[in-house]
Amino acid sequence: MKAYQSKFRKLPGTNYKEVYPSASAIFKQIKSRTKRKPYIRSAYFNKEKVFLDYFWQHLRQKNLKDRTRRLKYYQGALDLIKNSKLEPTSKQNPDRSSEILHRFVGLTRNKEVFFVQISENKKTDQKYFMSVFPLK
């Protein structure tokens, strides 16, 4: 299993109030480039758009400790989506047969392992950044 080496470290901070402003600023910068849904283009998917708005909805379902843990890897996750050409592990979503889940492996600058999950709708061929989480 090969992992993409990100050029970014984890976002600094020990609690949600410290980490959220940094991640939010990164998202706002991307969001300001379009009038519609915020997205970044992925090297692996031949420069197709990967939409970012589902991530924030998914994050709100988690408790504060888990939100903080996931947000720390946000910058590295965006770097991975944008630049990685490594093959992810892909499988059909057990809950929805019309979706494929792609799981990429990444390393921060400090060699910490994290995973990025992208959902692909088979019918519309749209991709959504769903989640980022560290290796336990």
Secondary structure, 3 states (H helix, E strand, C coil): CCCEECCCCCCCCCCHHHHHHHHHHHHHHHHCCCCCCCEEEECCCCCEEEECHHHHHHHHCCCHHHHHHHHCCHHHHHHHHHHCCCCCEEEECCCCCCEEEEEEEEECCCCCEEEEEEEEECCCCCEEEEEEEECC
